[in-house]
Amino acid sequence: MTRSLFTSFVRVTKIFGLLAGAAVLSSCVRATLAWTDLEPNGAEATPPVLSANESAALWREKHAPQLRAAFERHVIGAMPDASSTEVIEKRVIDEAAFGGRGRLEEWTLAAAATFNGVAVETREVMDRGGFLVQVAIPNDAAGPAPIVMMQTFCPSWDAMPHDGVSRPDDAGSMSGGVFGAVATYVFGRFICTPPYEEILDRGFAVASFFPSSVAPDDAEEGLAELRRLSAGHDDDESRWGAVAAWAWLYGRMTDAFEADDRFDKDAFIAWGHSRYGKAALYAAAYDDRIDGVIAHQSGTGGASLNRNKPGESVASMTENYPHWFAQSYANAAGHEAEMPVDQHHLLALIAPRPVLLGNARRDVWSDPNGAFRAAQGADPVWELFGATGLDQDRLDEWAPDADIAFWIRPGTHGVVEEDWPAFLEFLDAHFGPRDN
Ligand code: GCU
């Protein structure tokens, strides 16, 4: 990447941070005016996910592929026909990071997306020939470690607080200074940096990646980069949006970790908050090597139903963030009930793998009740596979062992003190290396 391109990346990153903060802040202000109902309010019944005489084989071979195709056509845009990932470097930063608990590495990956025979490589960051992923691996792991793959709002040098993490000379900080203090106050202690020590103590590895470094979270620059990456796709209506690209990038991390024996291939978990929660759900729906999902406050275009919703409408989201989804989703705004898919179909595509849907009571913008009803609508597919899907009747009956674990706490949009203990309970229940 040239110097000027890089400087503009850093500048965009900072502007993105401020704009994202302002945008989410305005949502929070709206959200604090209302509380979500803790009983499923049944505003609109979801169309059934299963047809009569459905079998697990029919679901896998016929209906799931049809639903994926429908999401590509009507919501997220076309996914690549083929993909490849190259691990360029695994740089050891610190063998005894996080108080000796884990080894910290920085990986450089380059990926290519192929649409209609045209393969295009992801752009490079900091002249490194690819993009960077920070990986923390528990030092006392008895065997291959389960890994939580996180996409974060903050650049990697902020999300992974270690001096050895690559950072540009003029990098700003979203976790330090006044901005960091305000962001943490408004969006919670863990908005930028998860509790690495606790996660490592439980035996989980953590990979942290800043998706905006590859598919920028910016309408103009993002759309230009998404177009470049999908050069072989000639239909603008169904061209992929950033959420699809971020979802695809979870898959590229999966490619890289699958080839390293230090990770447990049956315990790859995609973690994302809000816009990245949307991406984490699509990642698992399209890539069955992803074994579990934590999608916190994923809202519209994520776990919450499109029809008849309080909070953020499809129209408002696609207008404010035109680069997130395919144009076809924006065109469907106002006619959501006529769409061939709703978000319970997206959840159903993850069955029978475990998924945690995180929520906050006053984050009505994300519509927790709509997410709960989507979970209820998707539940029969878990049952079809003999799994325990949703095991609660109300939004606040937390059941971390269930395969659809619905978490709701008081408060608003963000990743706060109570959230990570709940995430860890879910991770332990389904992937805990200490219990296996
Ligand atoms: C905005 C947007 C949501 C999104 C959220 C976030 O509030 O309206 O759709 O989930 O930002 O990513 O924090």
Residues whose N, C-alpha, C, O or C-beta is under 5 A from the ligand:
A	BS01	GCU	A23 V24 S27 H273 S274 R275 Q297 S298 G299 T300 E312
